[in-house]
Amino acid sequence: MEYPPNNTLYVNNLNEKVKKEELKRSLYAVFSQFGPILDIVALKNLKMRGQAFVVFRDIAGATSALRSMQGFPFYDKPMRIAYCKSKSDAIAKLDGSYVEKKKKKVEEPAKAVVEEGAPPPTTSTSKKQAKQNASGDQQVKGPKPGAPTGREPPNKILFLTNLPEETNDQMLIMLFQQFPGFREVRLVPGRSDIAFIEFENEGQSTEARASLQGFKITPTHAMKIAFAKK
């Protein structure tokens, strides 16, 4: 059954092996190019596995996303997208029609029993020590081979910067594989903020660069794209 245009899209046939937070970040990465997103709901319980709701601020953005991303290969499975049958809470709060639902009282679950031989709970002291160790292990960021030093001439390899910490190769593949000639993503060990994208020729890389320059993988990270140094 088809529903009338709605700010909220219902997305299913999603890969159930992808963790919830990674799934939400990746959905934001591929859908935010069509307009501002107010919310993404993805639950991992048995009933909702492989499904998600993407809430756009405007119906026009939702409609454009539905038409463009229908069947898009997302973690090796084609997405199936439809308008949601009802208004989301995020939209209802915007237009003033939101009515808070009464929540049923749920008894607090019993505290988990620590099994014999299991490691002791992490204390605040050990957490502090772990953070200190982690900061001590961080490598000093420096220029990497292939990083542009200035205004590089067009070539088939793009250099991405200002990527969020949670960026992974699958997120970048989903963004760039929609452009003709895409070949591969190359991440840099120890650096989550940069990556290289290779196309078959410079004309194809130039098109992808123009389309995704400034694209926000997260609300706070606008991706910067330059041609890599030859």
C-alpha positions in Angstrom: 0.0 0.0 0.0 1.3 3.4 -0.9 0.9 6.4 1.5 0.8 10.1 0.5 4.0 12.1 0.7 5.4 12.5 4.2 8.4 14.1 5.9 9.3 10.6 7.2 10.6 7.8 5.1 10.3 4.1 6.0 13.5 2.3 5.0 13.7 -1.5 5.1 15.8 -4.4 3.7 18.7 -3.1 5.6 21.7 -5.2 6.5 20.9 -6.6 10.0 24.5 -7.3 10.8 25.4 -3.5 11.0 25.5 -2.1 14.5 22.8 0.4 15.4 25.0 3.5 15.8 27.0 2.8 12.6 23.7 2.2 10.8 22.4 5.6 11.9 25.6 7.4 11.0 25.6 5.8 7.5 22.0 6.6 6.9 22.6 10.2 7.8 25.6 10.3 5.5 23.7 9.1 2.4 20.4 10.9 3.1 21.5 14.3 4.3 22.5 15.4 0.8 18.7 15.7 0.0 17.9 18.1 2.9 18.0 18.8 6.6 17.3 15.6 8.7 15.6 16.0 12.0 15.8 12.4 13.3 16.8 8.9 12.4 15.2 6.0 14.3 16.7 2.6 14.0 15.9 -0.1 16.5 17.7 -3.5 16.8 14.9 -5.5 18.5 13.6 -8.6 16.7 10.5 -6.8 15.3 12.4 -3.8 13.9 15.6 -5.4 12.7 16.6 -4.3 9.1 14.3 -1.2 9.3 14.7 2.5 10.0 12.8 5.8 9.8 14.5 8.9 8.4 12.7 12.2 9.3 13.3 15.2 6.9 12.4 18.7 7.8 10.7 19.2 4.5 8.6 16.9 2.3 10.5 18.0 -0.8 13.7 16.5 0.7 12.0 13.3 1.6 10.5 13.0 -1.9 13.8 13.6 -3.6 15.6 11.1 -1.3 12.9 8.4 -2.0 13.2 8.8 -5.8 17.0 9.0 -5.8 17.9 6.3 -3.3 15.3 3.7 -4.1 17.2 0.4 -4.6 20.5 2.0 -3.6 23.0 -0.6 -2.5 23.5 0.0 1.2 25.9 -2.5 2.9 25.4 -4.9 0.0 21.6 -4.8 0.1 19.3 -2.7 -2.0 17.3 -0.3 0.1 13.5 -0.3 -0.1 12.0 3.1 0.7 8.4 4.3 1.2 6.6 7.2 2.8 5.7 6.5 6.4 2.0 6.2 7.1 2.0 8.6 10.0 3.6 11.8 11.1 6.7 11.5 13.2 7.0 13.0 16.7 9.8 15.4 15.5 7.5 16.9 12.9 4.5 17.0 15.3 6.6 19.0 17.8 7.5 21.5 15.0 3.9 22.1 13.8 2.4 22.1 17.4 0.3 19.0 17.0 2.4 16.8 19.3 0.6 15.0 22.2 2.8 13.3 24.7 2.1 9.6 25.0 1.5 8.2 28.5 4.3 5.8 29.3 3.6 2.5 31.1 5.5 1.9 34.3 8.1 -0.7 33.8 9.9 -2.4 36.7 13.6 -1.8 36.8 15.5 -4.9 35.7 17.6 -6.6 38.3 21.2 -5.7 38.3 23.4 -8.1 36.4 25.2 -10.7 38.5 28.9 -10.7 37.9 29.9 -14.2 36.9 32.8 -15.9 38.6 36.0 -15.2 36.8 34.6 -12.1 35.0 36.7 -9.0 35.0 35.7 -6.4 37.8 33.7 -3.4 36.8 35.7 -0.4 35.5 36.3 2.1 38.2 36.6 5.9 37.7 40.3 5.6 38.5 40.9 2.9 35.9 38.8 4.9 33.3 41.0 7.9 34.0 44.2 5.8 33.6 42.8 4.3 30.3 42.2 7.8 29.0 45.8 8.8 29.9 47.2 5.7 28.3 45.2 6.4 25.1 46.3 10.0 24.9 49.9 8.9 25.4 49.6 6.4 22.5 48.2 8.9 20.1 50.6 9.6 17.2 51.5 13.1 16.2 49.6 14.0 13.1 51.7 14.9 10.1 51.5 15.1 6.4 50.9 11.9 4.5 52.2 10.8 1.1 49.8 12.0 -1.5 48.4 14.8 0.6 48.2 18.1 -1.5 50.5 20.8 -0.5 48.7 23.5 -2.4 46.5 23.8 -5.5 47.0 20.5 -7.2 46.0 20.0 -10.9 43.0 17.7 -11.5 43.8 14.0 -11.5 41.9 10.7 -10.8 42.6 10.6 -7.1 40.8 12.7 -4.5 42.1 13.6 -1.1 39.4 14.0 1.7 40.0 15.9 4.9 37.9 17.0 7.9 36.2 13.6 8.2 34.6 12.7 11.5 36.3 10.1 13.8 33.6 7.5 13.1 34.2 7.5 9.3 34.8 4.0 7.8 35.3 2.7 4.3 31.7 1.6 3.9 30.3 5.1 4.6 32.7 6.6 1.9 32.0 3.8 -0.6 28.2 4.5 -0.3 28.8 8.2 -0.9 31.1 7.9 -3.9 29.9 4.8 -5.7 27.0 6.7 -7.0 29.4 8.5 -9.4 30.6 6.8 -12.6 34.1 5.5 -12.6 34.5 5.0 -8.9 37.2 2.5 -8.2 38.2 2.4 -4.5 38.5 4.0 -1.1 41.9 4.1 0.7 42.0 4.9 4.4 45.1 5.9 6.2 46.1 3.8 9.2 46.0 5.8 12.4 44.2 8.7 10.8 40.4 8.7 10.8 40.1 12.3 9.5 41.5 11.8 6.0 41.1 9.3 3.1 41.8 8.9 -0.6 39.2 8.1 -3.3 40.3 6.8 -6.7 38.3 7.1 -10.0 39.1 5.8 -13.5 39.9 9.2 -14.8 40.2 12.9 -13.8 36.9 13.9 -15.4 35.0 11.5 -13.2 36.8 12.5 -10.1 36.2 16.2 -10.9 32.5 15.5 -11.1 32.4 13.7 -7.7 34.5 16.5 -6.1 32.1 19.2 -7.4 29.0 17.3 -6.2 30.3 16.4 -2.7 32.5 19.3 -1.8 31.4 20.5 1.7 29.0 17.5 2.2 28.3 16.9 5.9 28.9 13.3 6.9 27.8 14.5 10.4 26.2 17.8 11.3 29.5 19.2 12.5 31.9 17.9 9.8 31.8 19.4 6.3 34.0 17.2 4.1 36.8 19.0 2.2 37.9 17.5 -1.1 41.0 18.3 -3.1 43.0 16.5 -5.8 45.7 14.4 -4.4 49.3 15.2 -5.0 50.8 13.1 -7.9 
